[in-house]
Amino acid sequence: MARKELTASASRYTSRKIRGQGAGNQSWQGRAYDMYHQVPEVRFAASWIGNAMSGSRLFAGRRADDGTIEPAPAGHRAHEIVAQIAGGPDGQSKMLGAFGKHLTVPGEGWIVVRPNSEVLSPYSPEDGHDWRVLSVKEVRQQSGKLTAEIDGEDVAIPAGDPDTMDPDGPVALRVWEPDPERAIEADSPVRSSMELLEELILLNAAVKAIARSRITGRGLLLIPKGTRFPSSGANGDAEDDLIEVFMTIAETAIRDPESAAATVPIVLELPAEAIAEFKHIKFESEFDELALRLREEAVRRFATGLEIPAEILLGLGDVNHWGAWALTSEAIRLGIEPKLATVSYALTQQWLRPILEAENIEDWHRWLVWYDTSPLRVRTNRSETALQAYDRGVISAQALRRETGFDESDAPDATEEQERADEQDQADETEETLPAPPDLPVDESEADPGTLPASAAPRPTEGLLAAADGLIWGALTAAGEKLRKTPLCPRSQRTNAGRVPGAELHTLFPAEREQVDTLRLLDGVWDRVPEVAGRYGVDAHCLEGQLHEYCRDLISAGVSHEFSHTRGVLLAPCGSGGDQ
């Protein structure tokens, strides 16, 4: 089965001519690298994105019918292939970090994979592959042949078969951000800011010249004639030439900025009739201050043109820690994850699926390389929130391990699970053999109590379930409307947030458990609880506590409410919401 070689953002070097493979030598990319080396703001932005990408994790997954990505089982071939990419997690971190810079500056990069049996790299398994991430300046095509510069040496990459893939042969993958006008060309944030960055370099030079210029910074000191004009002594009693004086002092100031020549004004003697007293003339220009303002404006415009919030580059000094978290979360979603998706797509289309197809793996086209950014989103008290959400049945054991810093290798195997079940059974049997507690006086009144605690009810009625579901939905809707006006929802996102139902907004902008209280997201949402509790014969205080704790868990975990959770909420122990 022949495959289409050219994709939106990845292509593999094959014997068949591919237009996308010849688009790597774009003249602007060399200038973009110059900006990376000359402008610190470019270097910072590229390094920030690269460092963020390096903190992510790659895994093999399969897209479910609902659109979610299900991780591959540990023994599946797709899991093994992805686990070996770039030599494992450490190599994958370095690979993603390198692509963070490549996709930000020139907009593209190359991956060259060679069998380590030929390379004998000490950093890769002998029976594995040597993975290298190269820039567009390190890969070139001449006369239809691809040459890569690796460790200072030119390495010829033979063209592969366009219809099949030999995993034991060298493979070169081009990965790029497609230009919207011509998809075979690369695009990047630096490309659109090229003229702006060159302007910034000129302004930097102007500010540098102002700082070095003694005549601009210190001016002239005019003295009446009769005061000896300074001379170098080389001309005896003759007067020194004015131009030579200026040049000598300027050279001294530049060569030694700390010398007196750099800090005192130039002395010039004039006839007494021309000047009656000492005067200090400064040659200040309006452009001096303007250059500084223009430079700040250029930096701000470049920050605005990046794919991450401008505050990341300009600084978060005026933002509180919750606002900083929201901006960082937005940067991950809008700036980091799209680039991770680009790299993952390339590895899926040009590495994972061709190998699975060649090995006749069933449903090879369903498997993909995907990314996990949860290590970048760890927040204060996240582990506690995950534990509480897990106890309430809101999240899975896999999600609990992820949020508490563990991975799937830490999950108990079948033997350990059976041992824990046996231990629990033994504990239950021991508890049954314990002597019964002594009888205590009880209320022997035969009168029916007015209400029962919600958790004491045998089974919540369908009416109570429906009423509780309505209360939960109304509470989340009210909390979402308040959340939309807090710093957790950045102003740049509030227009789009207005299109999201209020009850679902917390899934996009979660809040810490403490923030739910400090921001008063759930204040005033339980006014109808006493009425509902009286209607169904349950304790209002307990019911409010159960609903309040559940909604607070949902908001802090960023999870949607489902009606199927409602029964478990009403059977849970009473929470503290009634004390709010």
N, C-alpha and C positions, 0 to 999 in steps of 0.2 A: 504494500500500500504506500503510494508516494505521498509525501507530506509537503506542504507549502513551506519553503524555507524562510521567506521574509515575513516577519511578524511586526507587531507595532513597536516593539522595543528590544528585540533580540534577534540575532541571526548567527548561524553557524557557518564557518568557512568550509565550503564544499567545492567540488570540481565544477559544479554548474555555476555560471556567472550570476551573481546576486548584486543588484544595484545597491542594496543597503551596505554591502561590504566595502564599497568604494567611497562611501560618504564620510569616512573618518577624518580625512585631511581637509578640514575646513579652516580657512585662514584666520578666522576670529578666535579659534581655540588657542593659538599661540599667544595672542594678546591677552586672552583670559588668564592663562598661566602667569603672564607677566604681572597682571593685576594681583594675583594671589601672592606673589613674592614682594610686591611693592606697597600694597595697601593693607594695613593691618586689619581693617574691618572685614575685608574679603577673607583673609586667613581665619579670622575668628569665626565668621559665619560658617565657612566650610568645615572647620575643625569641630564646631559645636554640633553640626549635623552629623559628621562622621562619628564623633564620640557617642552621640545618641543612638545611631544605628548599630554601633558595635555592642551596645548593651542589650540588643534584642536577641531573639533566639529563633533559629530555623527548625522546622519540623515537617514531617510528611503528613499529609492530611487528605481527606476526601470530602468533597462538598456534598452535604446532605440535601434532601429535598427542600428543607426550609431555608437553605442558603448558608447555614453555618458550616464551619470546617471541623470535621471530626478527626482527631489524631489517629494515625495508623497504629494498629496493635504492635507491640514490641517485636513480635516475630515476623512481621510482614516484610516482604522484600523492599517495598518502598521505604519503610522505616530504616532498613539497613543502608540503602543507597544514600538517603539524606544524612544519616548520622556520619557517613564517611566523607561528605563534602568538605573540602578544604582541610581534611585531616581531623575533623572533630570540632567541638565547641570553640576551642581557642582559635583555631584557624578560621572558623566561620566569623568569629568576632573581628578578627583583623581584616578579613575580606569585606565585610559589611562596612567597617570603618573607612577602608580605602574608597569604596564606592560612594560613601557619603561625600567625600571631597570631589571625586570625579564627576558625579552627577550634578554637583553644585557649581563647579567651575567650568569645565568644558562640556558637560552634559553627557559624557559617554566614557566608557572604559572597556577594557578587554579582559577576558578570563582565558588563560591558557592552561590546559590540563594535559599532563604527560604521565605515562606509566613510570612509576618510581623505579622499576627494574632497569630502565634505561638511564634515568637521571641519578639514582642513588643519593637522594637527598636525605640527610640525617634527621630532618624534621618531619618526614612522612614514613609510614609503614613501608617495608620493602615490597610487599605485595599490593600496595595501594597506589595512589596517584599524587603527583606533585602539582599543587595548584598555585598559580601566580596571577595576581591582578596587575595589569599593565595600563599605562596611560596611552593616549592616542599618539604621543610622541615616541613611544617605545614599540609601536606596531606599524608597519608600512607594507604597502603592496607595490610590487614592481614586476611588470611583464606577467601579470596574472599569478604571481607567487607571493605568499605571505611570509614576512620575516618579522620575528619578535626579538627584541633586545632584552635578554635575561642575564642578570649578573654581569653586565658589560659585554656580553658576547651575543653575536647574531645567531639566532636559532631559526632554521627553516621549518615552517609548519606545513606538512603535506596536505593537500586537499583531500577531504573525506568524501565518501559516497553520499550523494544528496538524498538517497532513498533509505539507506540503512546507516546505522551507527555502530562503529566498532569501539567499545569502551576501552579496549586495550591499545588503541592508537591515539596519537596526539589530537586534541580538539581545541579549537579557538572559537570563543564566543564573544560576539560584540553586543554590548548592553548599552542602551542609550535612552535618553528622554526624547521622544519624537517631537520635532517641530510641528506646530499645527498647520503650517502652510505646506511643508514638504516633509512627510513622515519619515523619509529615509535619512534626513539630516537631524543632527542633534540640536537640542535647545537647553538653555540653562538660565538661572536668574542673573548670572554675571553677564551673559550675552546682551540682554536688554539694557543693562546698566553700563555698557562699555564706555560710551561717551561721557556719562556722568563720572565714572571713575577716572578717566583721563583728565577731566576738569578738576577732580579732587587732587590729582597729582600736581597739576599746575598751581593750585591754591596752596598745597603743602610747600612747593618750591618758593612761592611768593612769601609765605610766612617765614620760611627759613631765611630768605634774603633780608627780610625786615629785621629779624633777630640778629643777623650778622652785620647789618649795615650800621657803622658807627656814625656816619654823617646824618642818617635818618634818626637814629636813637639818641644821639648826644648833641648834634647840631654844631654851631660855630660860636666861639667866644670872641667878640670884637673888643679890641683894646685901643685906646688912643695912641697916635704915633709918638714915638719917643721911648716907648717900651720896646726892648730888643725883640725882634722877630726870631723865633727859634731857628737855629741852624744845626746841621748835622756835624759841623766841624770839618767836613771834607773840603769845603770851599773856603776855608780860612775865615776872613771877615766878610766875605761876600754873602749876600742874601741867598737863601735857598729858593729854588723854583717852587712855586705854589703847587703845581701839579705833582711834582716829585714828593712834596710833603704829604699831599692827600694819599698818593699811592703807597708810600712807605708806611704810613699809619694804618691804612686799610689792610695791607698785607700782614702787618704785625697783629692787628685785631683778629683777623681770620685765623692766623697761625696759632695765636695764643689768646683765646677769648678771655682769659683771666688777667691779662696784662693791663697796665694802666692805660695803654693806648685804646683799649676797647671800652673804657668806662668814663673817660673824661672827654670834653668837647675839643675840637680842633681850634687852636689859637690863631687868629689872623689879625695883623696890625694894619690900621688904616690911618690916614692923615688926621691930625687933630681937628681940622675944620670940618671933617666928614663925620666925626663922632666925638662927642664931648665926654662920654662916660662909658664904662664897661657895659656891653650888651650881650645877652645870650640868645642867639637865634636858633630855633629848632625847625628842621625841615620835615615836619610831620605831614602825612598825606591822609586824606579821607579814605583812601583805599586800604590803609593799614587795618583799620577796624572792620571795614567792609569785607576784607579777605577772610577774617576770622568768622564772620557771620555766614559768608558764603560757604566756607568749609563745613561748618556745622549743618547748614541746610543740605549740602551734598551728601553728607553722611546720613542724615535723616531720610533723604529720598532713596538712598541705596537700601537702608533698612526697611523702608516701606515696600520696596520691590522684591524683597526676599519672600520665600514661601513659608516663613515662620513669623510670628508676631514681632513687630518692630522693637518692642520692649526688650526682647532677648538680646538684641545687639546694642540698643541704646542704654540699657541698664534698668534694673527693677528697684531703684532706690526709693521711688515714690509709691511703690505697690506693697501692700501688706502681704503676709505669708500666704493667706488664702488666695488673694489675687495672683500671686506669683505661681501658686500651684495651678490655678485655672489657665494662666497663660502658657505654662509649660505643657499642660494637657492639650491645649489647642495646638501648640507647636508640634507635638507628637502626632496628633490626628491629621493635621493639614500639611506638615512639612516632612515628617519622618516616615509615616506609614505609606504614603504614595511612592516614595523611593524604595522602601522595602518591597512593595508590591512589584515594582519594576524589576528588581533583582530576582525576586521569587519567580516571576513569570518567565524570565530568561532561563533560570535553572530548571523550571518545569518543562518548558517546550523544547529546550535544546540539550537537556541532560537526563532528567528523571524519566520522562515518558519514552524517549527513544530507547533507553536501556530496558525498561519494562516491556516495551513492544518487542524488542529483539529477543527477550527471554520468554516471550509468549505468556506473560502474566495476564490473568483474566482482568478485564475492566481496566487495562493499563491507562486508558484515556481519562479515567475518573480521578486518578491520583495526582497530587500536585505538591510542590514545595510551598510552604506558607510560613508566616512569621508570627511571633508572639512578643508583644511589647509590654506585657504585664510587669517585667522587671523594672521598666522605666516609670511605672505608675504607682509604685509602692508609696503609701501615705501613712501618716501617723495613725495608729490604732487600727490599721487595716486588718491585721491578724485577728484581733479581738472581734471586729465586725464579721469577718469571715466565719469564725467559730460560732458566733451567735446565729448567723444566717444558716449555717449548716445544721445546727441543732433544730432550727425551725423548718428544715426541709426545703429551704429556698434555693440553695446551691448544692452542687454535687461534691463528692469527695475529691474528685479531680480538681475542681475549682478551689476547694479548701487548701489542697496541697500547693497549688500555684500561688495563692495569695499569702500563704504563710512561709513562702520561700523554698518549698520543696518541689521536686519534680517527680515524674512518674516512676523513676527508678526507686524511689523511696516508698512506693505503695506496697502494702503487704501482699505476699503471694498466697496461693490457695492454702498451702500448709499452715502459714502463720494465721490466716483467717480462721481455719478450723481449730487451731490451738486456742485462739482467743474465745471462740464459741464454746469450746469445752470448758475453759476456765470460768466463763460466765455461767454455764450450766451448773458447775460445781458450787459456785457462789450462791446460786439460787437454791440449790438443794440444802446447803448449810443454813441459809436463812429460814427455810421451812422447818428445820429441826430445832431451831431456837425456841425456848419457852415463850409462851404467849404473855404479853404484858398484863399486869394486874388490872382488874376491873376498876373503873373510875366512876364516880357518880355522874349520872347523865340526867338531862332534862326529860322527865317522863310525861311531859304534857303531850296530849294527843292532838293539839291544835296544829293546823297546817301552817308552816312558816310563810310569811308574805312573799319572800323571794328566796332563790337558791343561788349560790355562786355559779358563775358561768361555767367554771371548770368542774363543778360538781354535777352538772347535768349529764344524764346517761349518754344521750346523743343529741346534738343540736338539731332542732327541727328544720325542715326546708324553709319555712318562713324566716326563722332566725338567720339561717345562712344567707338568704337573699337580702335581708335587711343589713346584715354585717357587710356584705359585699358592696352594697350601695354606700354605706358609711365610709368604707375604705376608699372607694373610688372618689367620693366627694372630698375626703381629706387630702388625698394625693393631688386632686385637681387644685384645691386651694393652696397647697404647699407649692405646687408648680408655678402658680401665678406669682407667689411671693419670691420664689427662687429666680424667676425671670428678671427680677429687679435688683438682684444682689450681685456682688462682684464675682460670684461663681459663674455667672452667665456673662461673658465679656460683651461689651457694647457692640463689637463688630459682629457678634453672633445673634443679637437679640431679634433682628429682623427674621432670620431663619428660624429662631426658636419660637417665634410667634405662630409658625405653621405646625408646630408640634403640639398635640393635646397636652393640657396641663398635667394630667395624671401620668404622662410618660416622660415629662421633661427631665425628671431626676435621673433617667437612664442615660441622658447625654451629659448632664452636669451634676454628678453625685455630690453629696455633702457629707462631711464627717458627722458621726453621731452627736458630738458636742455642738456642731454647727446647727443641727436641727433645732436644738434648744436655744442657742444664742441668737440665731436669726429668727426665732419664733415661727418656724415654718408650720408647725402643727397647733399653734395657738388658736383657740376659738373654733376648732373644727369638730368638736365632739358635743355640741349643744343638744343634739337630738338623741344622744345615747340614753339619758334617763327615760325618755319616752319609749324608745325601742326596748330597753331592758324591762320596763314595767309591762309592756305588751306581751312579752314572751316569758315573763317570770324568772328573770335572771338578775344577778346583782349588778347594778349600774357601775359601781366603782371598779369591780373586777373586769367587766366588759370593756370599759374605757381603757384600763391598763393593758389588756390583751391587744386591742386594736392599735393603741398608741405605740407599743413596743414593736409590733409587726410593721407598721408604717415607717417607723424610724429605721428599722433594719433594712427595709426596701430602699429607702432614700440613700442611706449610707453605702449600701452595696451596689446601687445603680441597677436594680433588678425590677422588672415589671410585675405588677400584681396579676395573679390569675385566680379565677374563681375556685379552682381545685385546691388552693391553699387555705381557703377560708375555714374549712372544717378543722384543720390542724391548728389554726389560730385560736379557735374557740375552745379547743381541748387543751391548750397550753396553760401552764401556771399563770396566775394573775401577775401582770407587770406593774410597773411603777407609774404608768401613765396617769392614773387617777390623781396622783399627787402633784401633777404639773400645775 
